[in-house]
Amino acid sequence: MTHIQLLVFYYITFLIIAIPMALWVGNQLHKNGHILILEILNGDSKRADSLNNLLLIGFYLIIIGFIFNRATSGDTPNNSIECIEIILHKMAWILMTLGILHFFNIYMLHKLVKKTNTQ
């Protein structure tokens, strides 16, 4: 396998793994977060749906941009073993970023629920 073929394989493999994973996480957060957002907005389902959809779009923009950034930054593989190692390393960063974004969103929603309950 030539170096160019290895790079093409690397980019395609990385994107085939990373993008569906990010889409799945976004869909899970969207589906399961709706109830919490509905509670924050005192049962206003129209506003809850709207806010939930906007949060999903923002999540996708951030994480897809991060995936593309990670794909093209750092090391490039010189052989198939390095290709796997680099993909795993970059996927680890993406998973940690997804986790951090998730906990940040939960924290912010928790603050909103607390604020709503005290009013």
C-alpha positions in Angstrom: 0.0 0.0 0.0 1.5 3.3 -1.0 1.6 6.3 1.4 -1.2 8.1 -0.4 -3.4 4.9 -0.3 -2.7 4.6 3.4 -3.7 8.2 4.0 -6.9 7.8 2.1 -7.7 4.6 4.0 -6.9 6.4 7.3 -9.2 9.4 6.5 -12.1 7.3 5.3 -11.9 4.9 8.2 -11.6 7.6 10.7 -14.6 9.5 9.3 -16.7 6.3 8.9 -16.2 5.6 12.6 -16.3 9.1 14.1 -19.3 10.7 12.3 -21.9 8.0 12.9 -20.8 7.8 16.5 -21.3 11.5 17.0 -24.7 11.4 15.2 -25.8 8.5 17.5 -24.7 10.4 20.6 -26.5 13.5 19.5 -29.7 11.6 18.8 -29.5 9.9 22.2 -29.0 13.3 23.9 -31.8 14.8 21.9 -34.2 12.0 22.6 -33.5 11.6 26.4 -33.0 15.3 27.1 -36.4 16.3 25.9 -38.1 15.5 29.2 -35.7 17.6 31.2 -36.1 20.6 28.8 -39.8 20.2 29.0 -39.6 20.4 32.8 -37.4 23.5 32.6 -40.0 25.2 30.3 -42.9 24.3 32.6 -44.5 21.8 30.1 -44.4 24.1 27.1 -43.8 21.4 24.5 -43.5 23.7 21.5 -40.7 25.7 23.1 -39.1 22.5 24.5 -39.0 20.9 21.0 -37.5 24.1 19.6 -34.8 24.4 22.2 -34.0 20.7 22.0 -33.6 21.0 18.2 -31.4 24.0 18.5 -29.2 22.3 21.1 -28.9 19.3 18.7 -27.9 21.5 15.8 -25.3 23.3 18.0 -24.0 19.9 19.2 -23.6 18.7 15.7 -21.8 21.8 14.5 -19.3 21.6 17.3 -18.6 17.9 17.2 -18.5 17.5 13.4 -16.1 20.5 13.3 -14.0 18.9 16.0 -13.9 15.6 14.1 -12.8 17.3 10.9 -10.2 19.2 12.9 -8.9 16.1 14.6 -8.8 14.1 11.3 -6.4 16.6 9.7 -4.3 17.5 12.7 -1.3 15.8 14.2 0.5 12.7 13.0 -0.2 11.0 9.7 0.4 7.2 9.5 3.4 5.7 7.8 2.1 2.1 8.1 -1.1 0.2 9.0 -0.2 -0.2 12.7 0.4 3.6 13.0 -2.9 4.1 11.1 -4.8 2.1 13.8 -3.0 3.8 16.6 -3.6 7.3 15.4 -7.3 6.5 14.7 -7.7 5.1 18.3 -5.9 8.1 19.8 -8.1 10.6 17.9 -11.3 8.7 18.7 -10.3 8.8 22.4 -10.1 12.6 22.2 -13.4 12.8 20.4 -15.1 10.5 23.0 -13.7 12.6 25.9 -14.9 15.8 24.2 -18.3 14.3 23.8 -18.4 13.4 27.5 -17.2 16.8 28.5 -19.9 18.5 26.3 -22.5 16.2 27.8 -21.6 16.9 31.4 -21.5 20.7 30.6 -25.0 20.5 29.1 -26.3 18.5 32.1 -24.8 21.0 34.5 -26.3 23.9 32.7 -29.7 22.2 32.5 -29.5 21.4 36.2 -28.9 25.1 37.0 -31.9 26.0 34.9 -34.1 23.5 36.7 -32.9 24.8 40.0 -33.5 28.4 39.0 -37.0 27.4 37.7 -37.9 25.6 40.9 -36.9 28.5 43.1 -39.1 31.0 41.2 
